[in-house]
Amino acid sequence: MGFQGSKFEPGMVPESGTLAGAGSYVALNSDDEFILTSFFSGSGGGGEGAVTALNNKAQSRLVTIGSTTTELDGEANLTYDGSTFSIDDAAVFNDSGADKDFRVESDDETHMFFVDAGNNRVSIGDSDDAPAATLEVTNHASAGATGVALVQLNSNDLDKVALDINAANTTANAVDIAADVTTAAAVAVTANDLTTGAGLSVTSTSTDTGTGNSVLAQFKSTGDRGHDSNLHAGVYIDFDSTAGTAAKALWIDSEQTTGKVIDVDADQITTGVALEISTDARTTGTALNISDSATGDSAGSLVKIAQTGNRAGSAASIGLDIDFDTAANANARALRIDSEQTTGVVAEINGDALTTGTAIDISADALTTGAVINIGVDDSLTSGKIIAIDHNDATTDPGASTTGIFYDFDKDGVIADGVTSGYTAINVDMADAATNHANSTVTQKGMNITVDSASNQGTNLNIGASITVTDATSNYGLVIITDDDSATSADIIMKSDGDPNDFAALAVGSNGALTIATADQAAANANLTLTIDGDITATAAGGDITMTTATATAAGSGVSDATSQTMYVEKKNGVIKTTILIDIAGLSSADTVGKVIGDTTDANAYLTKLTYAINGIVYEARMGCMETPNSAGTHTKNIDLRASTTNRAGAADGSGDPLWLDCGSVDWSIGAKRTPPPEDVLAALASADDLYLYLSAGTTVSSATAAYNAGQFIIELWGAPTL
């Protein structure tokens, strides 16, 4: 068979003449027909070398020189039927390794299959120059090798690799795809029957830490494709699995212990967004869920947002910005923290570098009936605090005026005609809703203020509460409402810092009655001192101004039938004055000189008991009549005042008792008064303590049949305290 270069050429064997060398030849003649030619030793036929036999002959078989040089053998594995050349056995081309190319033409391609022997390369397709790679496959844009996929691998073996590339590359790419696609994909992987497999799997078992950076998969776009409306993405995942709680569009399973699982480098971002998550169809799901089941006792952050650059200026630079547009939903939360902590801090804000800024700024301009801050605690607090503010001022305060809590409440709205509005800057509503044990002790404080100075060096002024109320029609600095029904209630209690049981109290009861009380737990020194830089003006609309410094001993039960009896004890400028007001209507008299006036014969018929401790040493007495005594019968109107160390009963004979005030034979009448000499009073006392003071008949009259129905007296005693 004759070849010219890499193809059959017609006329390679002449139809007549002498051939060089022994053998027979198959060749194409000038009409492109295969011919069998034998050579002759001379110009005549039938000489030496003539074909004497054709062995194994069959249609379409090609022949080779047989065991003798004059026989030809038909080859069953080498056939040509006029259109198809077939070799049914091993075939070797260019067995000698000569620089001879091999080329196969197709209908439109001159180099459909081309072996470049000199460069040891193969090309398939449209290329007609030297192959650029060990195997080069090229198609044409519009003619020849075109209109179909450049390379197609159809693998029907279910458990074998369709394309296996084993590359020993270290610095060059194992697979390099350069695609000038516009709307198509450079690499498209389809895995429609995927179950537990992977559409694309990139695996590395390398343990080399190296000296530089490496990535398992890299997506890199070096062209500037910035556009305001067209999407250009480095990695785009379109995941259509819907109702599957275990489905994940992107799943990263990292065994790292240090380093970063995801690192987003967006250092060139100016007005863009480094990471954006959109969940427009979300119902009960979560846009971003970060879960940590670690139990190790070590410092760390579940989420950390750090800005290390100094963005000083006037623009709003925000570390965490939540723009939450859900409106009418009482259960909606822009930020919710659900913590199971028992100790530690649930939310911590460190603004130690703040100078003129604000650690927390809350704006709620559309607020109507809601709350700017609502703290709900269904707690079991013992000594804890719902809100604790620990403010430690600078060691050296450069003359500043610091405020711990500042609430600036400005009512700007105009109230319309006939509308009544009320505003409260701070409202503390504290209630004990439980039924406590009878032996329990509960103390509730709506507000507790402690202002203390570690040293009083220099000039210190501590003020517990400073209230300024101005410019209204009526201004009240402090309004206090307490329970009037409790005998121990008080609107204001002021305690001594030396002994909290020493206190003064102001209490407002029904009808606006004000009581000022002082108490000395250890003694009776809870004095009331008024230091007035001016006059004291007291106007009593009810008509009485009453001052008592002690409580007189109550009247005995033997004068309980008296219409009324009131006593006052006051100490003024060292003098103790005891005043007794009595209406004797209802009392009876035995109408015998010296007999006690009282409830018939009842015991304890004394007006009071005089003691040095309460009444002092009485040195002067006076008795006046405000209503003439009278009775339905003939009770005496001559009434004396006596003192005795004996507790006498009504109608008892006290004629032997000291007579303080002797009316003689003169009956009492309205406006009359009696004042015995002081020496008689002192003599009657005889330096005795605990004297019972009572009324007695001054004259003897016939027995009356009825009690007194009139008779009002005032008895005044002046005493001096023991020195």
C-alpha positions in Angstrom: 0.0 0.0 0.0 1.5 3.3 -1.0 1.3 6.4 1.2 2.2 10.0 0.4 2.7 11.7 3.6 -0.2 10.5 5.7 -2.7 9.5 3.1 -3.2 7.2 0.1 -2.2 8.7 -3.1 -3.3 7.4 -6.6 -0.6 6.3 -9.1 1.8 5.3 -6.4 2.3 1.9 -8.2 2.8 2.0 -12.0 0.5 -0.2 -14.1 3.5 -1.4 -16.1 7.2 -1.5 -15.8 9.6 -2.9 -13.2 9.1 -2.6 -9.5 12.0 -2.3 -7.2 12.3 -5.1 -4.7 10.5 -8.4 -4.3 6.8 -8.8 -3.4 3.3 -7.8 -4.5 1.7 -4.4 -4.0 -1.8 -3.1 -3.5 -2.2 0.4 -4.6 -4.6 3.0 -6.1 -4.5 3.6 -9.7 -5.3 6.9 -11.4 -9.0 6.2 -11.1 -8.7 5.7 -7.3 -9.2 1.9 -7.7 -7.2 -0.7 -5.7 -5.0 -2.9 -8.0 -2.9 -5.9 -7.2 0.5 -5.8 -9.0 3.3 -8.4 -9.1 6.7 -7.5 -10.2 8.6 -9.2 -13.1 12.3 -10.0 -13.4 12.1 -8.8 -17.0 9.7 -7.1 -19.2 8.0 -10.3 -20.2 5.2 -12.0 -18.2 5.5 -15.4 -16.5 9.1 -14.9 -15.5 10.6 -15.2 -12.0 8.3 -13.8 -9.3 5.1 -14.5 -11.1 2.1 -15.1 -8.7 1.4 -18.8 -8.9 -1.4 -19.1 -6.3 -4.1 -17.1 -4.4 -4.8 -18.7 -1.1 -7.7 -18.1 1.3 -9.4 -16.0 -1.2 -12.8 -14.5 -0.5 -14.8 -11.4 -1.5 -13.4 -8.1 -0.3 -10.3 -9.7 1.3 -7.0 -8.0 0.8 -4.0 -10.2 0.2 -0.5 -10.3 1.5 2.6 -12.2 0.3 2.5 -15.8 1.3 5.1 -18.1 2.6 6.6 -18.2 -0.9 7.2 -15.1 -2.9 5.0 -16.4 -5.7 1.8 -17.0 -3.6 -0.7 -14.5 -2.1 -2.8 -15.1 1.0 -6.3 -13.6 1.4 -6.5 -11.9 4.9 -9.8 -12.5 6.7 -9.0 -9.6 9.1 -8.2 -7.1 6.4 -11.1 -6.3 4.0 -12.3 -3.6 1.7 -15.7 -3.9 0.1 -15.4 -0.7 -2.1 -16.7 1.6 0.6 -15.4 0.3 3.9 -11.8 -0.5 4.8 -11.8 -2.9 7.8 -9.0 -4.2 10.0 -10.2 -6.9 12.4 -7.0 -7.3 14.3 -4.3 -5.3 16.1 -3.0 -2.4 14.0 0.1 -0.4 14.4 0.7 2.8 12.6 4.2 4.3 12.4 5.8 1.3 14.2 9.2 2.6 13.5 8.5 6.0 15.3 9.3 8.1 12.3 8.3 11.7 12.1 5.3 10.8 10.0 1.9 12.4 10.8 -1.4 10.6 10.7 -4.5 12.4 9.5 -8.1 11.4 8.9 -10.4 13.7 7.0 -14.1 14.0 7.4 -16.7 15.5 5.0 -15.8 19.1 5.9 -12.7 18.8 8.1 -9.3 18.1 6.6 -7.9 17.2 10.1 -10.9 15.6 11.8 -8.4 13.3 13.4 -4.7 14.3 13.4 -1.6 12.8 15.0 1.3 15.1 15.0 4.1 12.6 15.2 6.9 15.1 15.6 5.3 16.9 18.5 3.7 13.8 20.0 0.2 15.4 20.0 -3.3 14.6 18.8 -6.0 17.0 17.6 -9.7 16.3 16.8 -12.0 18.5 15.0 -11.6 21.8 13.2 -8.0 22.7 14.0 -5.5 22.2 11.0 -2.4 23.4 12.7 -0.1 21.9 15.2 -2.1 20.7 18.3 -1.7 23.0 21.3 -2.0 20.2 23.8 -1.4 16.5 24.1 -5.0 16.1 23.1 -6.7 19.1 21.5 -10.4 19.0 20.5 -11.7 22.0 18.5 -14.9 22.6 16.7 -16.0 25.3 14.3 -18.4 28.2 15.1 -20.7 27.6 12.1 -19.4 25.0 9.6 -17.8 21.6 9.6 -17.4 20.3 13.2 -20.2 22.4 14.7 -23.8 22.3 15.9 -23.2 19.7 18.7 -21.4 19.4 22.0 -17.6 19.6 21.6 -17.1 16.6 23.9 -19.8 14.3 25.2 -19.2 11.5 27.7 -22.1 9.0 28.1 -21.4 6.6 30.9 -23.9 3.8 31.5 -21.9 2.0 34.1 -23.7 2.8 37.4 -20.8 2.3 39.8 -17.9 3.6 37.8 -16.4 7.1 37.3 -17.5 8.7 34.0 -14.4 11.0 33.8 -11.3 10.2 35.9 -8.5 12.8 35.8 -5.4 11.9 37.7 -3.1 14.9 37.7 0.3 15.1 39.4 0.2 18.9 39.0 1.7 20.9 41.9 1.8 24.5 40.5 -0.5 24.3 37.4 -4.2 23.9 37.2 -5.5 20.3 36.8 -8.6 21.5 34.9 -8.6 24.9 33.3 -11.8 26.2 31.7 -11.7 29.5 29.8 -15.2 30.3 28.7 -16.4 33.6 27.1 -20.0 32.8 27.9 -22.5 35.6 28.3 -25.9 34.1 29.3 -24.8 30.5 29.6 -22.7 28.7 32.3 -19.1 27.9 32.0 -19.7 24.6 33.9 -23.2 23.2 34.4 -23.7 20.1 36.6 -27.0 18.4 36.5 -27.9 15.6 39.0 -31.6 15.1 38.6 -31.7 11.7 40.3 -29.7 12.8 43.3 -30.6 11.1 46.6 -27.8 11.0 49.1 -25.0 12.0 46.7 -23.6 15.3 45.8 -24.0 17.4 42.6 -20.4 18.6 43.0 -17.9 17.2 45.4 -14.5 18.8 46.0 -12.4 16.8 48.4 -8.9 17.3 49.8 -7.0 15.0 52.2 -4.0 17.2 52.3 -2.5 17.8 55.8 0.1 20.2 54.6 -0.2 23.6 56.5 2.1 25.2 54.0 3.5 28.7 54.1 0.7 30.5 52.3 -3.0 30.6 51.8 -5.0 27.9 50.1 -8.7 27.3 49.4 -10.6 24.1 48.6 -12.8 25.9 46.2 -12.3 29.4 44.8 -14.7 31.6 42.8 -12.9 34.7 41.5 -14.2 37.5 39.4 -11.5 40.0 38.4 -13.6 42.1 36.1 -15.6 45.1 37.4 -19.2 44.1 36.8 -20.8 46.7 39.1 -24.4 47.6 38.2 -27.3 49.1 40.1 -30.0 46.9 38.7 -28.4 43.7 37.2 -27.4 41.0 39.5 -23.8 39.8 39.3 -23.0 37.1 41.9 -19.7 35.3 42.7 -21.7 32.3 44.0 -25.4 31.8 43.3 -27.4 29.0 44.9 -31.0 28.6 43.7 -32.4 25.9 46.0 -36.0 24.9 45.4 -36.6 22.3 48.2 -39.5 23.7 50.2 -41.1 21.8 53.1 -38.1 20.1 54.6 -36.8 21.0 58.0 -33.5 19.2 57.4 -32.9 20.8 54.0 -30.1 23.3 53.6 -29.2 25.5 50.6 -25.7 25.9 51.9 -24.2 23.5 54.4 -20.7 23.9 55.9 -19.5 21.1 58.2 -16.2 22.2 59.7 -14.1 20.4 62.2 -12.1 23.5 63.0 -11.2 24.3 66.6 -9.6 27.6 65.8 -9.7 29.9 62.8 -12.8 31.0 61.0 -15.4 28.8 59.4 -16.7 31.7 57.2 -14.6 34.8 56.5 -16.3 37.5 54.4 -13.7 40.0 53.1 -15.6 43.1 52.0 -13.0 45.7 52.7 -14.0 47.7 49.6 -17.6 48.1 50.6 -18.7 51.7 50.9 -22.5 52.0 50.5 -23.2 48.4 49.8 -24.0 45.4 52.0 -21.5 42.8 53.0 -24.1 40.1 53.9 -27.8 40.3 53.0 -30.5 37.8 53.9 -34.0 38.1 52.4 -36.9 35.9 53.7 -40.0 37.6 52.3 -42.2 34.4 52.7 -41.1 33.7 56.3 -43.9 32.7 58.7 -42.7 30.9 61.9 -39.1 30.4 60.6 -36.0 32.4 61.4 -34.0 34.5 59.0 -30.7 33.9 60.8 -30.3 31.1 63.4 -27.1 30.7 65.3 -27.1 27.7 67.7 -24.4 26.6 70.1 -24.7 23.6 72.4 -21.2 23.9 73.8 -20.8 23.4 77.6 -17.2 24.4 78.0 -16.4 26.9 80.7 -14.5 29.4 78.6 -14.8 33.0 77.4 -16.3 33.4 73.9 -19.1 35.0 72.0 -22.0 33.4 70.2 -22.3 36.5 68.0 -19.6 39.2 67.8 -19.8 42.4 65.8 -16.6 44.3 65.9 -15.6 47.6 64.2 -12.0 48.3 64.8 -11.8 51.4 62.5 -12.3 54.9 63.9 -15.3 56.3 62.1 -15.3 59.6 64.0 -17.5 62.3 62.4 -21.1 63.3 62.1 -22.5 60.5 60.0 -24.5 57.7 61.7 -22.1 54.8 62.0 -24.0 51.8 63.6 -22.7 48.6 64.9 -26.1 46.7 64.8 -29.0 48.2 63.0 -32.5 46.5 63.2 -35.1 48.1 61.0 -38.3 46.2 62.0 -41.5 47.3 60.1 -44.1 45.0 61.8 -46.7 47.4 63.1 -49.9 46.3 64.9 -48.8 43.1 66.6 -48.6 43.0 70.4 -46.4 39.9 70.3 -43.9 41.3 67.8 -40.3 42.0 69.0 -37.6 43.8 67.1 -35.0 42.3 69.5 -35.7 39.4 71.8 -33.3 37.7 74.2 -34.4 34.5 75.8 -31.7 33.6 78.4 -31.7 30.6 80.8 -29.0 32.2 82.9 -29.1 32.1 86.7 -26.1 34.3 87.2 -24.1 36.6 85.0 -25.4 39.4 82.8 -28.1 38.8 80.1 -27.3 42.1 78.2 -24.2 44.1 78.8 -23.3 47.4 77.2 -19.8 48.6 77.7 -19.6 52.3 76.9 -16.6 53.1 79.1 -15.1 55.4 76.5 -18.2 57.6 76.3 -17.7 61.3 77.1 -20.5 63.4 75.7 -22.4 60.5 74.0 -25.3 58.3 75.1 -25.0 54.6 76.1 -28.6 53.8 75.3 -30.9 56.1 73.2 -34.5 55.2 72.8 -36.9 57.2 70.7 -40.7 56.4 70.7 -42.3 59.6 69.3 -45.5 57.9 68.2 -46.2 56.4 71.7 -49.8 56.6 72.9 -50.8 54.0 75.5 -47.6 51.9 75.3 -44.4 52.0 77.2 -40.9 53.1 76.2 -39.4 50.6 78.6 -41.4 47.8 80.2 -39.7 45.5 82.7 -41.8 42.5 83.8 -40.4 40.3 86.5 -42.4 37.4 87.9 -39.7 36.7 90.4 -38.6 35.1 93.6 -36.3 37.9 94.6 -34.9 37.9 98.1 -32.2 40.6 98.1 -31.9 41.2 94.4 -32.8 44.3 92.4 -35.1 44.8 89.4 -33.0 47.7 88.2 -29.5 48.4 89.5 -27.5 51.4 88.4 -23.9 51.5 89.8 -22.4 54.9 89.1 -18.8 55.5 90.1 -17.8 59.0 89.3 -14.2 60.0 88.4 -11.6 60.1 91.2 -11.0 63.8 90.4 -14.2 65.6 89.5 -13.3 68.9 87.7 -16.1 70.9 89.1 -18.8 69.0 87.2 -22.5 68.6 88.2 -23.3 64.9 87.6 -26.8 63.5 87.4 -27.4 59.7 87.9 -30.8 59.6 86.3 -32.2 62.5 84.3 -35.8 62.5 83.0 -36.7 65.5 80.8 -40.5 65.4 80.4 -41.9 68.2 78.1 -45.6 68.4 77.5 -45.8 70.2 74.2 -49.4 69.4 73.2 -52.1 72.0 73.7 -55.1 70.7 75.7 -58.4 71.6 74.0 -61.3 73.4 75.6 -63.1 71.2 78.2 -60.5 68.5 78.1 -58.9 67.3 81.4 -55.5 65.7 81.2 -53.0 64.4 83.7 -49.3 63.7 83.3 -47.0 61.7 85.5 -43.2 61.8 85.0 -42.5 58.9 87.3 -45.1 56.5 88.6 -44.3 53.8 91.1 -47.2 51.3 91.6 -46.2 48.8 94.3 -48.7 46.3 95.8 -48.6 43.3 98.1 -51.1 41.0 96.4 -50.5 38.1 98.7 -52.2 37.0 102.0 -49.2 36.8 104.4 -48.9 34.7 107.5 -50.1 36.2 110.7 -46.6 36.0 112.2 -44.8 37.5 109.1 -43.3 40.9 108.8 -43.4 42.7 105.5 -41.9 46.1 104.7 -42.5 47.7 101.3 -40.7 50.9 100.2 -41.9 52.7 97.1 -38.6 54.6 97.0 -35.4 54.3 99.0 -32.8 57.0 98.8 -29.4 56.9 100.5 -27.1 59.9 100.1 -23.8 59.4 101.9 -20.4 61.0 102.0 -17.3 59.1 103.0 -15.7 62.3 104.4 -17.1 65.6 105.6 -13.8 67.4 104.9 -14.4 70.7 103.2 -18.0 71.7 102.7 -20.4 68.9 101.9 -24.1 69.2 101.3 -26.2 66.0 100.9 -29.9 66.4 99.8 -32.1 63.4 99.7 -34.8 64.9 97.5 -34.9 68.3 95.9 -38.3 69.3 94.5 -39.1 72.5 92.6 -42.7 73.1 91.4 -43.5 76.4 89.8 -45.6 78.4 87.4 -48.9 76.5 87.7 -52.2 77.8 89.0 -51.6 75.6 92.1 -48.2 74.2 93.0 -47.7 71.3 95.4 -44.2 70.3 96.2 -45.2 67.0 97.7 -48.6 65.2 97.9 -48.8 62.1 100.2 -51.8 59.9 100.8 -51.7 57.2 103.4 -54.2 54.9 105.1 -56.1 56.8 107.7 -57.6 53.7 109.2 -54.4 52.5 110.7 -53.5 53.9 114.1 -49.8 53.5 113.3 -49.9 55.2 109.9 -48.1 58.4 109.1 -47.6 60.5 106.0 -44.0 61.4 106.9 -41.7 59.7 109.3 -38.3 61.3 110.1 -35.9 58.9 111.9 -32.6 59.6 113.8 -29.5 58.2 112.2 -28.3 57.3 115.7 -31.3 55.1 116.5 -34.0 54.4 113.9 -36.5 53.9 116.7 -36.2 57.6 117.5 -38.4 59.4 115.1 -40.9 62.2 114.4 -44.0 61.6 112.4 -46.5 63.7 110.5 -49.9 62.1 109.9 -53.0 63.4 108.1 -56.2 61.8 109.2 -59.9 62.3 108.3 -61.1 65.8 107.8 -57.5 66.8 107.1 -56.5 66.6 110.8 -52.7 66.8 111.2 -50.8 65.0 113.9 -47.2 65.7 114.7 -45.6 63.0 116.9 -42.1 62.4 118.2 -40.8 59.2 119.9 -37.7 58.5 121.9 -37.2 54.8 122.1 -35.0 54.9 125.2 -36.3 57.9 127.1 -38.7 60.8 126.9 -36.4 63.3 125.2 -38.2 63.4 121.8 -38.5 67.1 122.0 -40.1 69.4 119.4 -38.1 72.6 118.9 -39.2 75.4 116.7 -36.6 78.0 115.9 -38.5 80.8 114.1 -36.9 83.8 112.5 -40.0 85.8 112.9 -43.5 85.5 114.4 -45.6 82.4 115.0 -49.1 82.8 113.8 -51.7 80.1 114.6 -55.3 80.5 113.3 -57.7 77.8 114.5 -60.9 77.9 112.4 -62.4 75.4 114.9 -61.7 77.8 117.8 -59.2 75.7 119.9 -55.4 75.6 120.1 -54.4 72.7 122.3 -51.0 72.1 123.7 -50.2 69.0 125.8 -46.8 67.9 127.1 -48.0 64.9 129.0 -51.1 62.8 129.3 -53.0 63.3 132.5 -54.1 60.3 134.5 -57.5 59.4 133.3 -60.5 60.0 135.6 -61.7 57.0 137.7 -64.6 54.9 136.7 -66.6 56.4 139.6 -67.3 59.6 137.7 -68.1 58.0 134.3 -71.7 59.3 134.6 -70.4 62.8 134.1 -71.5 64.3 130.9 -67.9 65.1 129.9 -64.5 65.5 131.3 -61.4 66.7 129.4 -57.9 67.2 130.8 -54.8 68.9 129.4 -51.2 69.0 130.7 -48.7 71.4 129.3 -45.3 72.5 130.3 -44.2 76.0 129.2 -41.1 77.8 130.3 -40.6 75.2 133.1 -44.2 75.5 134.5 -46.5 72.6 134.3 -50.2 73.5 133.9 -53.0 71.0 134.4 -56.4 71.9 133.1 -59.6 69.9 133.9 -62.9 70.7 132.2 -65.9 68.8 133.7 -69.6 68.8 133.3 -71.0 67.2 136.5 -74.4 66.6 135.0 -75.2 62.9 135.7 -73.2 62.8 139.0 -74.7 62.5 142.4 -74.0 63.9 145.9 -74.7 62.6 149.4 -75.2 66.3 150.4 -73.2 65.9 153.5 -70.1 68.0 154.1 -67.0 66.2 152.9 -68.9 63.5 151.0 -67.5 62.6 147.6 -69.5 63.6 144.5 -69.6 60.7 141.9 -71.6 57.9 140.4 -73.8 57.3 143.5 -71.6 54.8 145.5 -69.3 53.6 142.7 -65.6 53.3 143.5 -62.8 55.3 141.9 -64.7 58.6 142.0 -61.6 60.7 141.4 -61.2 63.3 138.6 -57.5 62.5 138.1 -54.5 61.3 140.0 -51.7 63.9 140.5 -48.1 62.8 140.2 -44.9 64.7 140.3 -43.8 63.1 137.0 -46.9 64.4 135.2 -48.3 67.4 137.1 -45.2 68.5 139.0 -45.4 69.9 142.6 -48.6 71.9 142.5 -48.2 75.3 144.1 -51.2 77.1 142.8 -54.9 76.2 142.0 -57.9 77.9 140.6 -61.5 76.8 140.0 -64.1 78.6 138.0 -67.8 77.9 137.2 -68.9 78.0 133.6 -72.5 76.8 134.3 -74.4 77.0 137.6 -74.8 73.6 139.1 -78.4 72.4 139.4 -80.5 69.3 139.9 -84.1 68.2 139.9 -83.8 67.8 143.6 -81.9 69.8 146.3 -78.2 68.8 145.6 -75.8 71.3 147.1 -74.4 74.0 144.9 -71.5 74.4 147.4 -68.8 72.2 146.0 -65.3 71.9 147.4 -62.1 70.4 145.8 -60.1 67.9 147.9 -57.0 65.7 147.4 -56.3 62.4 149.1 -53.9 59.6 149.0 -56.9 57.3 149.3 -58.9 56.3 146.3 -62.4 57.0 147.4 -65.8 56.0 146.1 -68.9 58.1 145.4 -70.7 59.3 148.6 -67.7 58.3 150.7 -66.7 60.5 153.6 -63.6 62.5 152.7 -64.0 65.2 155.3 -60.6 64.3 156.7 -58.8 64.8 153.4 -56.8 67.9 152.7 -59.1 70.7 151.5 -57.6 72.4 148.5 -60.4 74.8 147.7 -63.0 75.6 150.3 -66.0 77.5 149.0 -67.2 78.3 152.5 -70.9 79.1 152.6 -71.0 80.5 149.0 -72.8 78.5 146.3 -71.3 78.3 142.9 -72.8 80.4 140.1 -71.7 81.0 136.5 -68.7 83.3 136.3 -67.6 82.6 139.9 -64.0 81.6 140.7 -62.0 80.6 143.7 -58.2 80.9 144.1 -56.8 79.6 147.4 -53.5 81.1 148.6 -50.5 79.1 147.3 -49.4 78.4 150.9 -52.7 76.6 151.6 -52.2 74.5 148.4 -48.7 73.5 149.4 -49.7 72.8 152.9 -52.6 70.6 151.7 -50.1 68.6 149.5 -47.8 68.0 152.4 -45.1 66.9 149.9 -47.2 63.8 149.1 -47.1 62.1 145.6 -49.9 60.2 143.9 -52.8 62.3 145.2 -56.4 61.6 144.0 -58.3 64.7 143.2 -62.1 64.7 143.7 -65.1 66.9 144.3 -67.0 66.9 147.6 -70.1 68.6 149.1 -69.3 71.9 150.8 -72.6 72.1 152.8 -75.2 69.7 154.2 -78.6 69.7 152.6 -81.6 67.4 152.6 -81.1 64.3 150.4 -81.8 64.9 146.8 -83.9 62.6 144.6 -82.1 63.1 141.3 -78.6 63.6 139.9 -77.1 66.9 138.8 -78.5 68.0 135.5 -76.2 71.1 135.1 -72.9 72.3 136.4 -69.7 73.0 134.4 -66.3 73.8 136.0 -62.7 74.5 135.0 -60.0 73.5 137.4 -56.4 74.9 136.8 -53.4 73.7 138.6 -49.9 75.0 138.3 -46.9 72.9 139.3 -43.2 72.9 139.2 -41.1 69.9 138.1 -38.8 68.2 140.5 -35.3 69.5 140.3 
